[in-house]
Amino acid sequence: MTKFLTRLAFAATVAMLLTACGGNDTTYQYKTQYLPVQLVGSEKWSILDVNSGEVVTKDAFTNAPSPIVDGMFYVRNDEGSYDYYDVSAPTTPVAGHFGSATAFSDDGVAVCSRVGQPICVIDRKGQVVKQLPKEISQCSMFSRGMAAFQNDNGQWGYINAAGDTIVPAIYSSANMFLYNDYALVIDENQPNDSVVSFSVINKSGKIMFTGTTAEYEPIQPYFINGVMPAMKGDSIVCLNENGKEVANPIDDQEKVSKGGYADFSRTPSGDYIVVKDKKTGMVDKNNKTLIPIEHDNLIDINGERLIAVDGDTYHIIDRTGKPVGNVKFSNAHVSEDNPYATRGYIDTDLAAASMMMMFDETSCCGANASTTLMDMNSMVGTDARMYAGNNTLILPQGPYFVQYVFDREVATANADSTSAEFNYDAHVKCVIVSLNVNHCPATTEPAIVNKVESRLGTKGFVLARDGIFCSDYLTALTLGFDKGIINLIYYMRFNESVPQTKNRR
């Protein structure tokens, strides 16, 4: 694997991974009281109070609201921009027409931008707390009072909830402060192409410890229950904030593991979701039944409430399995789609240059024709069922989404779907690099694509046919855009390449 792919594994993201150092945390990123849902029989989105089980507002939105944090959320409107709402007045926007937006945090602030404008921090009233410097190209949502930002030089730093720079942009990548007051950053100057140097810093920017992937390769870029799991050779160890190896702080699954379950996983509240005979329930660490094993699936929301899945419908239950209200719904939105806000304009020369750095004649984003899932196993979690039937791995990389498409499904479920196995011999057949520029003027995507295509000769690619560019190694790539999203598709084999369309907004 190249250094670039290793850096991708550390890319700032809010994806939650289950690890050998205790699974999820005993705390939550934020407490969920309100849940966006689609009621049974409706294509519209409503808001459900999970504590009372009552619908706060019914069929109010065409598009799914974001996660609702401390009563605040955003929704994409019919024009394609974003409006913010307060759940106390869920039909009247607090502020709107943002081209890019993140969810609010418990700090009472969010990050957003309007078309053609710099990024700004806003409060619950929609008022601008601070407009960020124009050279900041993207900024993460806030967590624990901090947000990671990137400047036009590709360097990362941190701001606080007042919008003030606390850690200057000196790192090649930076992760959010999730669950703990420590974050993992990647140093700008690397020792060589195979070893990555990283540091763990606190919220003031003080370096707690440094390390390299030659000794420790972090499995996830944040601390859970006070530790960060990492690979040390073929073993998994837990590191504390000072870089010392320590015992797993929540190694309490011994009694559960002897319960004869087909599968089990730890919840953020410290209990265990268990599977037996194709049904799901919940037990505590002593294997005492909390929720009978009678549901098709259970999803822990906030430690006190869970979503129970039975057939094609969902409903809310408490920790004892008792129904909360009688509302049935067919879909719920529980994760953040936009962990980053992007400036309302892009330097098209820099964007084209950045995209050009992602590939050469033989590889794209660290993957080549011989790359298998085994080479990329640090990118997947431990539960193969999450990937059953899917042939794609998706990884956020700053403003880009990188999709690794394999020649077969990533994992295959067994006959009764209670478990699955990874197909580690699956090969990458193409890589899709996507950039959403909906928040920018409509001339942005053709400008970037034209500049990339005009420079492909410097990378060894020439136009072969129908917008498909080929190299001497018979790799190929195409560029296109639609609805404000640019896609660069890199094929490992020219004979599998397909041209793209270019549809202007």
Secondary structure, DSSP 8 states (H G I E B T S, - for coil): --HHHHHHHT---------TTTSS-SS-SS---EEEEEETT-SSEEEEETTTTEEEEEEEESS-----BTTEEEEE-TTS-EEEEETTSTTS-SEEEESEE----TTSEEEEE-TTS-EEEEETTS-EEEE--TTEEEEE--BTTEEEEEETTS-EEEEETTS-EEEEEEEEEE----SSSEEEEEESS-SSSS--EEEEEETT--EEEEEETTT-EESSSS-BTTBEEEEETTEEEEE-TTS-EE--TT---HHHHTS--SEEEE-TTS-EEEEETTEEEEE-TT--EEEEEEESEEEESSSSEEEEEETTEEEEEETTS-B-SS--EEEE--S-S-SEEE-SS--HHHHHHHHHTTB-SSEETTEETT-BGGGGGGGS-S-GGGGBT--EEEEEETTEEEEEEESS-SEEE-TTSS-EEE-TT-BEEEEEEEEE-TTS-TTHHHHHHHHHHHHGGGGT-EEEETTEEE-TTS-EEEEEEETTEEEEEEESSGGG-----B---
